[in-house]
């Protein structure tokens, strides 16, 4: 276990965090009340000193690199309770941003490895070239051909395929997941990893502290640690911050084997993803397998997160494979996003794909909480004649987030877009499919956290057969879903309407 591993936040730190937050809120309310009552001579002075400080923070927020909706949320909250919400803002945003020196090291590391910018270009598809250029300029990740893409319309199928390839691994296995959970999936996986470790295969497992804190027991961690040639590392152990758990998490999901294969999708290492645990009905998820040249980018993504978590460099040259698949006419653009960059590559990639739709635009997402600019982009696509279908869950995992998802329906429905709620269960697949020609599959939700805060990954590709498979799977799921009309949306109960009206300002935090 690497030094950065922490199984739980010490109790004394939890007590200090809660005490400080309550104390700060109490002081804020007390100063506010005393300033109004005039019973304490210095109350108004102290209150206005806090107000001046909060104004400074507001100016900082205005000039910061963040989406407009996020800025409005914090400015509104700080205006209501300046001291308390200024305190929250400082803790949340200073505690979790990567230090500039580390960001520079990571950026330089990417640039030093992605040497050939024009390793693959399409001769007759300028859209994919332009998208590749956009992603390169914002993240330094390249477009590849000579890569085979395989689509899994069920995470259980992906899991079984992945186990077969892990059993055949010869050199190394890298695994990075937001959630690693006790259960039958790990009971099946751990003995296989143990056998590979005994054979001399190098294994690295990286998981997010928040995502796995409530699901991964110390006993299971010890089972991993008993495996020869295996290292475990955790991303961002939850330490002394009031609310670090919700910002800048490692939401990526990937497995890389021998530099030949890379799996990526919405599924984690937990039983609900393979239907061994019933949560919210049938769990719909998708994943892809990349085989060939494009795997290099996933090796790079993993090595960066491993360094960010453990401070241990991975010499990529030792893990790169010369293995290629002859597939010159289809293109794959793997990419990663996160707080180590000053751009919003996922947001801009999704926006570009939506803008380039000519016939059909299909979006699958578990959460649909986006800003006005993205909504306007979707609306314009529909108004230009594009068939727009959006698939969201019918059975939610988080009721408040589901209510906020529904709160964003109005403009989409008014322009004639079709929104479907997957009544069979929980739709966790994260896809965009455009004109039956291009598709995205990965870990990125259509919400503020995925698009602007978390570490995420995925791939855009133009493999015709795979995109057709994804389109067929999407339309099949639509048939098992309820079409939501504008009239249906307007019939929401009064509580739901009032609740979403009052808390919509908090949407960027959900």
C-alpha positions as a printed Julia matrix, in Angstrom:
510×3 Matrix{Float64}:
   0.0     0.0     0.0
   1.41    3.38   -0.96
   1.94    6.05    1.64
  -0.98    8.15    0.44
  -3.51    5.44    1.34
  -5.97    6.26    4.11
  -8.77    3.88    4.98
 -10.89    6.44    6.83
 -10.88   10.05    7.98
  -9.82   10.25   11.65
 -12.75   10.91   13.99
 -11.1    13.97   15.51
 -10.87   15.64   12.1
 -14.54   14.95   11.42
 -15.44   16.53   14.77
 -13.27   19.59   14.06
 -14.77   20.06   10.58
 -18.35   19.87   11.83
 -17.61   22.12   14.81
 -15.95   24.79   12.66
 -18.8    24.85   10.17
 -21.44   25.16   12.92
 -19.38   27.84   14.69
 -18.93   29.87   11.52
 -22.65   29.71   10.71
 -23.54   30.68   14.3
 -21.18   33.68   14.24
 -22.61   34.8    10.92
 -26.22   34.63   12.1
 -25.36   36.25   15.44
 -23.58   39.19   13.79
 -26.45   39.6    11.39
 -29.01   39.65   14.23
 -26.95   41.95   16.48
 -26.29   44.36   13.6
 -30.02   44.69   13.02
 -30.89   44.95   16.74
 -28.08   47.38   17.45
 -27.5    45.83   20.9
 -23.79   45.22   20.34
 -21.8    48.38   19.44
 -19.24   46.62   17.27
 -21.63   44.22   15.56
 -22.23   46.44   12.55
 -18.5    47.1    12.15
 -17.65   43.4    12.29
 -20.51   42.56    9.96
 -19.43   45.12    7.37
 -15.79   44.02    7.59
 -17.0    40.54    6.71
 -19.11   42.02    3.94
 -16.11   43.83    2.44
 -14.07   40.61    2.54
 -16.89   38.73    0.84
 -17.06   41.38   -1.89
 -13.39   40.69   -2.57
 -14.16   36.99   -2.9
 -17.06   37.78   -5.23
 -14.74   39.74   -7.52
 -12.37   36.78   -7.45
 -15.21   34.46   -8.43
 -16.26   36.75  -11.29
 -12.74   36.63  -12.71
 -12.21   32.91  -12.1
 -12.27   30.13  -14.7
 -15.69   28.61  -14.01
 -19.05   28.29  -15.78
 -21.39   31.26  -15.41
 -24.02   29.22  -13.55
 -21.45   28.15  -10.98
 -20.37   31.76  -10.43
 -23.97   32.93  -10.03
 -24.65   30.24   -7.44
 -21.71   31.2    -5.22
 -22.25   34.94   -5.64
 -25.9    34.58   -4.6
 -25.04   32.46   -1.55
 -22.23   34.76   -0.41
 -24.56   37.74   -0.79
 -27.05   36.08    1.6
 -24.6    34.99    4.32
 -21.23   36.56    3.45
 -19.06   35.14    6.23
 -20.38   31.6     6.21
 -20.48   31.03    2.45
 -17.16   32.83    1.89
 -15.7    30.35    4.36
 -17.28   27.45    2.45
 -16.03   28.76   -0.87
 -12.45   29.12    0.36
 -12.44   25.61    1.8
 -14.06   23.97   -1.19
 -12.1    25.67   -3.93
  -8.68   26.15   -2.39
  -8.47   22.72   -0.81
  -9.1    20.6    -3.86
  -7.5    22.42   -6.77
  -4.23   20.84   -7.8
  -1.24   23.06   -6.96
   0.03   25.02   -9.95
   3.41   23.3    -9.77
   1.79   19.86   -9.9
  -0.56   20.96  -12.71
   2.44   22.14  -14.7
   4.23   18.83  -14.11
   1.21   16.89  -15.3
   0.72   19.1   -18.35
   4.42   18.86  -19.25
   4.22   15.1   -18.79
   1.39   14.83  -21.31
   3.14   17.06  -23.83
   6.37   15.1   -23.52
   4.6    11.83  -24.32
   2.09   12.83  -27.01
   4.81   13.63  -29.53
   3.15   13.23  -32.92
   0.2    15.56  -33.19
  -0.85   14.38  -36.64
  -0.43   10.64  -36.17
  -3.82   10.05  -37.83
  -6.03   12.25  -39.99
  -9.06   11.43  -42.06
  -8.73   12.38  -45.72
 -12.44   12.91  -46.28
 -14.03   13.53  -42.86
 -13.25   17.07  -41.85
 -15.64   16.97  -38.87
 -13.63   14.29  -37.09
 -10.39   16.13  -37.92
 -11.72   19.37  -36.46
 -12.96   17.6   -33.35
  -9.56   15.92  -33.0
  -7.89   19.32  -33.27
 -10.21   20.79  -30.62
  -9.49   17.95  -28.18
  -5.76   18.15  -28.84
  -5.64   21.91  -28.27
  -7.55   21.59  -24.98
  -6.08   18.37  -23.58
  -3.12   17.25  -25.76
  -4.72   13.87  -26.46
  -4.47   12.52  -30.0
  -6.69   10.86  -32.58
  -5.78    7.34  -33.73
  -6.69    4.85  -36.38
  -5.54    1.2   -36.36
  -7.71    0.65  -33.3
 -10.62   -1.73  -32.93
 -13.61   -0.6   -30.85
 -15.97   -3.1   -29.24
 -19.24   -1.95  -27.64
 -20.88   -3.62  -24.65
 -24.54   -2.8   -24.11
 -24.38   -4.42  -20.67
 -21.63   -4.0   -18.06
 -22.02   -7.66  -17.1
 -20.88   -8.67  -20.59
 -17.97   -6.27  -20.37
 -16.99   -7.68  -16.98
 -16.84  -11.26  -18.26
 -14.83  -10.19  -21.31
 -12.45   -8.24  -19.08
 -11.9   -11.21  -16.77
 -10.89  -13.37  -19.75
  -8.29  -10.82  -20.81
  -7.02  -10.37  -17.25
  -6.51  -14.14  -17.03
  -4.39  -13.93  -20.18
  -2.36  -10.88  -19.03
   1.39  -11.3   -19.39
   2.95   -8.02  -18.19
   0.63   -5.72  -16.27
  -2.91   -4.8   -15.26
  -3.86   -1.2   -14.4
  -7.28   -0.56  -12.86
  -8.78    2.83  -11.95
 -12.34    3.17  -10.61
 -14.5     5.63   -8.72
 -16.2     2.84   -6.74
 -14.69   -0.43   -5.58
 -17.22   -2.35   -3.53
 -17.33   -5.54   -1.49
 -19.38   -8.28   -3.11
 -19.45  -11.12   -5.58
 -17.67   -9.11   -8.31
 -14.58   -8.67   -6.13
 -14.9   -12.24   -4.87
 -14.52  -13.3    -8.5
 -11.84  -10.76   -9.42
  -9.45  -11.0    -6.45
  -8.48  -14.69   -6.9
  -7.77  -14.04  -10.59
  -5.57  -11.06   -9.71
  -3.84  -13.13   -7.04
  -2.96  -15.8    -9.59
  -1.63  -13.22  -12.04
   0.38  -11.54   -9.27
   1.96  -14.88   -8.37
   2.91  -15.29  -12.03
   4.83  -11.98  -11.89
   2.25   -9.74  -13.56
   2.43   -6.18  -12.23
  -0.92   -4.9   -10.88
  -1.85   -1.37   -9.89
  -5.26   -0.48   -8.44
  -6.34    3.15   -8.02
  -9.68    4.15   -6.55
 -11.4     7.28   -5.27
 -11.61    7.71   -1.52
 -15.13    9.15   -1.5
 -16.54    6.71   -4.03
 -15.28    3.66   -2.15
 -15.32    4.84    1.46
 -18.69    3.34    2.34
 -18.4     0.25    0.13
 -14.86   -1.09    0.51
 -14.02   -2.72    3.84
 -10.61   -2.93    5.49
 -10.85   -6.7     5.23
 -11.17   -6.52    1.44
  -8.31   -4.04    1.2
  -6.19   -6.52    3.13
  -7.14   -9.21    0.59
  -5.81   -6.98   -2.17
  -2.66   -6.2    -0.22
  -1.92   -9.9     0.17
  -1.56  -10.25   -3.61
   2.08  -10.32   -4.79
   3.16   -7.55   -7.22
   0.03   -5.5    -6.48
   0.0    -1.88   -5.35
  -3.07   -0.01   -4.14
  -3.37    3.76   -4.12
  -6.29    6.03   -3.28
  -7.08    9.33   -4.96
  -7.59   12.29   -2.6
  -8.01   10.81    0.88
 -10.64   12.84    2.7
  -8.74   15.01    5.09
  -9.12   18.3     6.9
 -11.6    20.14    4.7
 -15.21   20.98    5.44
 -16.61   19.51    2.28
 -13.86   18.03    0.11
 -15.91   14.95   -0.67
 -17.91   16.44   -3.49
 -15.34   18.37   -5.49
 -12.66   17.21   -7.91
 -13.14   13.48   -7.48
 -11.57   10.76   -9.62
 -14.71    9.63  -11.46
 -12.8     7.69  -14.12
 -13.32    3.98  -14.8
 -10.75    2.06  -16.79
  -8.81   -1.18  -17.0
  -5.66   -1.45  -19.11
  -4.03   -4.79  -19.92
  -0.52   -5.18  -21.35
  -0.84   -1.96  -23.37
  -3.05   -3.86  -25.82
  -6.52   -3.42  -24.34
  -8.33   -0.59  -22.56
 -11.84   -0.8   -21.12
 -13.81    2.34  -20.32
 -17.46    3.04  -19.54
 -19.96    3.89  -16.85
 -19.49    0.79  -14.72
 -17.53    0.45  -11.48
 -16.27   -2.59   -9.59
 -19.55   -3.17   -7.76
 -22.3    -5.78   -7.9
 -25.15   -3.56   -9.11
 -23.35   -3.0   -12.42
 -23.41   -6.73  -13.23
 -26.97   -7.31  -11.89
 -25.83   -9.18   -8.79
 -27.37   -6.54   -6.55
 -30.78   -4.99   -7.13
 -30.66   -1.21   -6.9
 -33.26    0.99   -8.61
 -34.5    -1.74  -10.92
 -32.52   -2.95  -13.93
 -29.16   -1.18  -14.11
 -28.53   -0.05  -17.7
 -24.9     0.69  -18.47
 -22.53    0.72  -21.44
 -18.8     0.27  -21.93
 -16.27    0.02  -24.73
 -13.07   -1.94  -25.33
 -10.27   -0.34  -27.32
  -7.71   -2.65  -28.86
  -4.64   -1.22  -30.6
  -2.94    2.16  -30.93
  -5.43    4.29  -28.98
  -4.72    2.34  -25.78
  -1.62    4.51  -25.39
  -3.76    7.48  -24.31
  -5.38    5.44  -21.54
  -1.93    4.4   -20.29
  -1.09    8.09  -20.13
  -4.34    8.94  -18.3
  -3.7     6.28  -15.7
  -0.07    7.26  -15.18
  -1.09   10.88  -14.57
  -3.68    9.96  -11.93
  -1.26    7.51  -10.33
   1.3    10.29  -10.05
  -1.29   12.78   -8.75
  -2.27   10.26   -6.06
   1.05    8.64   -5.12
   3.77   11.0    -6.43
   5.22    7.95   -8.16
   6.09    8.39  -11.84
   5.29    5.6   -14.26
   7.79    5.22  -17.07
   5.34    4.93  -19.95
   7.98    3.54  -22.29
   7.98    0.34  -20.23
   4.23   -0.11  -20.6
   3.67    0.85  -24.23
   2.93   -1.94  -26.67
   3.67   -2.08  -30.4
   0.48   -4.1   -30.82
  -1.73   -2.65  -33.56
  -4.96   -3.55  -35.29
  -5.23   -2.82  -38.99
  -8.16   -0.41  -39.17
  -6.98    2.64  -41.13
 -10.36    4.18  -42.05
 -11.98    4.45  -38.62
 -10.85    6.91  -35.96
 -10.78    7.02  -32.17
 -10.09   10.04  -29.93
  -9.6     9.05  -26.29
  -9.46   12.03  -23.96
  -9.43   12.95  -20.29
 -10.74   15.98  -18.44
 -10.17   17.3   -14.96
  -9.09   20.15  -12.7
  -5.47   19.8   -13.85
  -6.4    21.71  -17.03
  -7.64   25.25  -17.59
 -10.07   24.13  -20.29
 -13.4    22.29  -20.25
 -12.64   19.74  -22.92
 -15.6    17.46  -22.12
 -18.09   20.33  -22.23
 -16.67   21.68  -25.49
 -16.5    18.21  -27.06
 -20.16   17.54  -26.26
 -21.14   20.97  -27.51
 -19.24   20.45  -30.77
 -20.86   17.06  -31.36
 -24.34   18.48  -30.76
 -23.68   21.42  -33.08
 -22.53   19.1   -35.89
 -25.66   16.91  -35.84
 -27.53   16.99  -39.15
 -30.11   14.2   -38.81
 -30.15   12.55  -35.4
 -28.88   13.36  -31.92
 -29.26   10.75  -29.18
 -28.11   11.48  -25.62
 -28.07    8.97  -22.77
 -27.22   10.22  -19.28
 -28.11    9.39  -15.67
 -28.26   13.1   -14.76
 -29.36   16.0   -16.92
 -28.37   19.16  -15.04
 -26.74   21.49  -17.54
 -26.34   25.21  -18.06
 -28.4    27.47  -20.31
 -25.74   27.51  -23.03
 -25.81   23.72  -23.45
 -29.62   23.73  -23.38
 -29.63   26.39  -26.1
 -27.25   24.28  -28.19
 -29.61   21.31  -28.0
 -32.62   23.51  -28.74
 -30.92   24.96  -31.83
 -30.16   21.46  -33.08
 -33.86   20.57  -32.84
 -34.97   23.82  -34.48
 -32.62   23.12  -37.39
 -34.44   19.85  -38.09
 -32.43   17.32  -36.08
 -34.29   14.42  -34.42
 -33.3    14.85  -30.75
 -33.92   12.1   -28.2
 -32.68   12.22  -24.61
 -32.76    9.18  -22.29
 -32.65    9.62  -18.5
 -33.55    7.32  -15.59
 -37.15    6.52  -14.7
 -36.11    5.18  -11.29
 -33.67    7.62   -9.69
 -30.7     6.86   -7.45
 -30.84   10.32   -5.87
 -34.33   11.82   -5.61
 -33.26   15.45   -5.26
 -30.92   15.18   -8.25
 -33.73   13.52  -10.22
 -36.04   16.43   -9.39
 -33.35   18.81  -10.59
 -33.01   16.77  -13.8
 -36.73   17.21  -14.42
 -36.42   20.92  -13.67
 -34.28   21.24  -16.83
 -36.91   19.73  -19.16
 -38.96   22.81  -20.02
 -37.05   24.43  -22.89
 -36.08   21.02  -24.27
 -39.72   19.89  -24.42
 -41.08   23.22  -25.66
 -38.98   23.05  -28.83
 -40.11   19.49  -29.63
 -37.2    17.38  -28.36
 -38.17   13.96  -27.02
 -37.24   13.09  -23.43
 -37.6     9.48  -22.29
 -37.47    8.19  -18.73
 -36.19    4.63  -18.54
 -39.01    3.0   -16.59
 -37.32   -0.42  -16.48
 -34.74    0.87  -14.02
 -31.76    3.16  -13.68
 -30.12    4.45  -16.85
 -26.44    4.94  -16.03
 -25.09    4.84  -19.62
 -23.25    7.98  -20.74
 -23.43    8.3   -24.53
 -23.85   10.82  -27.32
 -24.62    9.44  -30.79
 -24.68   11.78  -33.8
 -26.11   10.96  -37.26
 -25.2     7.28  -36.9
 -21.6     8.35  -37.68
 -19.98    9.52  -34.44
 -20.37    8.47  -30.84
 -19.02    9.15  -27.38
 -18.83    6.54  -24.64
 -17.18    7.04  -21.26
 -17.62    8.23  -17.7
 -18.97   11.75  -18.25
 -22.48   12.65  -17.1
 -24.42   15.62  -18.43
 -24.09   17.54  -15.18
 -21.9    20.23  -13.69
 -19.69   17.91  -11.68
 -18.69   15.71  -14.59
 -18.35   18.56  -17.06
 -16.46   21.0   -14.84
 -15.12   19.42  -11.65
 -14.3    15.72  -11.7
 -11.5    13.79  -13.37
 -13.25   12.01  -16.25
 -12.41   10.08  -19.39
 -13.91    8.55  -22.5
 -13.54    8.34  -26.25
 -15.16    9.69  -29.39
 -15.05    7.37  -32.4
 -16.31    6.99  -35.94
 -16.42    3.19  -36.2
 -19.57    2.69  -38.3
 -20.53   -0.77  -37.07
 -19.98    0.15  -33.43
 -21.92    3.41  -33.71
 -24.76    1.44  -35.34
 -24.72   -1.02  -32.42
 -24.88    1.87  -29.96
 -27.73    3.51  -31.87
 -29.71    0.24  -31.94
 -29.16   -0.25  -28.21
 -30.27    3.32  -27.48
 -33.46    2.97  -29.52
 -34.16   -0.37  -27.87
 -33.92    1.29  -24.45
 -36.22    4.08  -25.65
 -38.89    1.46  -26.38
 -38.7     0.43  -22.71
 -39.1     4.02  -21.55
 -41.86    6.56  -21.03
 -42.03    9.54  -23.38
 -42.4    12.68  -21.28
 -44.55   15.36  -22.9
 -44.74   19.02  -22.01
 -48.21   18.36  -20.58
 -46.78   15.58  -18.37
 -44.06   17.87  -17.14
 -46.5    20.63  -16.3
 -48.55   18.17  -14.2
 -45.79   17.79  -11.62
 -47.08   18.11   -8.07
 -46.96   21.47   -6.34
 -44.22   20.4    -3.94
 -41.95   19.4    -6.82
 -42.51   22.7    -8.61
 -41.84   24.77   -5.48
 -38.84   22.69   -4.5
 -37.12   22.93   -7.88
 -37.9    26.65   -8.1
 -36.24   27.26   -4.74
 -33.21   25.01   -5.1
 -32.42   25.43   -8.8
 -29.72   27.88   -7.81
 -27.91   24.94   -6.19
 -27.96   22.92   -9.44
 -24.24   23.55  -10.18
 -23.37   21.89   -6.86
 -25.35   18.7    -7.51
